[in-house]
Amino acid sequence: VQLQASGGGLVQAGGSLGLSCSASGSILSSIVIMGWYRQAPGKQRELVAEISRDGDTRYIDSVKGRFTISSDNAKNTVDLQMNSLNPEDTGVYYCNAATLLHQYNWWGQGTLVTVSS
């Protein structure tokens, strides 16, 4: 599975950005969940949001109400709309695709999101 992410960039606090990720490859039918992780400078990578093929979503508390994850199963894409961004949202965002229970994981190349105060 190959993941190609796009989006990100520099935005002022309170602004919005969108991230998109497209999956391709030969075993896409094995992917049951897609999501976005982020890694801030000096911190560990953390889950931001994920969505299952059934449409179930999960968010970390700090982004609830501000970020929205969506997917298109037919196109094998996952998007993350980020609103009301704050400097704590700064980091490299990675697209993730996984099999059941995250037994196998694939990662995109990472895209930088910088929120200035």
C-alpha positions in Angstrom: 0.0 0.0 0.0 1.3 3.4 -0.9 0.0 6.6 0.7 0.2 10.0 -0.9 -0.6 12.9 1.4 -1.1 16.5 0.4 -2.1 19.7 2.1 -0.7 21.4 5.1 1.4 24.5 5.2 1.5 27.7 7.3 -1.5 29.3 8.8 -2.2 31.8 11.6 -3.9 30.8 14.8 -7.6 30.5 14.3 -7.2 29.6 10.6 -8.1 26.4 8.8 -6.2 23.8 6.7 -7.1 20.6 5.0 -5.2 17.4 4.5 -5.8 14.7 2.0 -4.4 11.3 1.6 -4.8 8.8 -1.2 -4.1 5.1 -0.9 -3.0 2.8 -3.8 -1.7 -0.7 -4.2 -2.7 -4.3 -4.5 -4.2 -5.1 -1.1 -6.4 -2.2 -0.5 -9.3 -4.5 0.5 -7.3 -5.3 3.6 -7.4 -1.7 4.8 -10.1 -1.3 7.4 -9.1 2.0 9.0 -7.4 5.2 7.9 -6.3 8.1 9.9 -4.0 10.9 10.7 -1.2 11.1 13.2 1.0 14.0 14.1 4.4 14.5 15.6 5.3 17.8 17.2 8.9 18.8 17.7 10.4 16.8 20.6 7.3 14.7 21.1 6.1 11.3 20.2 3.8 10.6 17.3 0.2 10.6 18.4 -3.1 9.7 16.8 -5.2 12.7 15.8 -8.2 11.1 14.2 -9.1 7.9 12.4 -12.1 6.5 10.5 -13.1 3.0 9.8 -14.6 1.7 6.6 -17.9 1.6 8.4 -17.6 5.4 9.1 -16.9 5.2 12.8 -14.6 8.0 13.9 -12.3 8.6 16.7 -10.5 11.8 17.7 -8.1 12.9 20.4 -9.7 15.2 22.9 -7.7 18.2 21.9 -9.1 18.3 18.4 -12.7 17.4 19.1 -15.1 20.0 17.7 -12.3 21.5 15.5 -11.2 18.7 13.2 -13.3 16.5 11.0 -12.1 13.3 9.4 -13.8 11.9 6.3 -13.2 9.2 3.8 -14.2 7.9 0.5 -14.0 4.1 0.4 -14.5 4.0 -3.4 -11.6 6.3 -4.0 -9.5 5.1 -1.0 -9.0 8.6 0.3 -9.1 10.1 3.7 -9.3 13.8 4.4 -8.8 15.9 7.6 -10.4 19.3 7.8 -8.7 21.3 10.6 -10.5 24.5 11.9 -9.7 26.9 14.7 -6.0 25.8 14.6 -3.7 26.8 17.4 0.1 26.7 17.8 -0.2 23.4 19.6 -1.5 21.8 16.4 1.9 22.4 14.8 3.7 19.3 13.7 4.3 16.8 10.9 1.1 15.0 10.0 1.2 11.5 8.8 -1.5 9.6 6.9 -2.0 6.0 8.2 -3.7 3.0 6.7 -4.1 -0.1 8.8 -5.6 -3.6 8.8 -7.8 -4.9 11.6 -6.5 -4.0 15.1 -3.6 -2.2 13.4 -1.9 -5.5 12.9 -0.2 -4.0 9.8 0.3 -0.3 9.2 1.3 1.8 6.3 2.4 5.5 6.5 2.5 8.4 4.2 5.5 10.7 3.8 4.3 13.3 6.3 3.3 16.9 5.7 4.2 19.8 7.8 1.5 22.0 9.5 2.7 25.1 11.1 0.4 27.3 13.1 1.7 30.7 14.0 0.5 32.7 17.0 
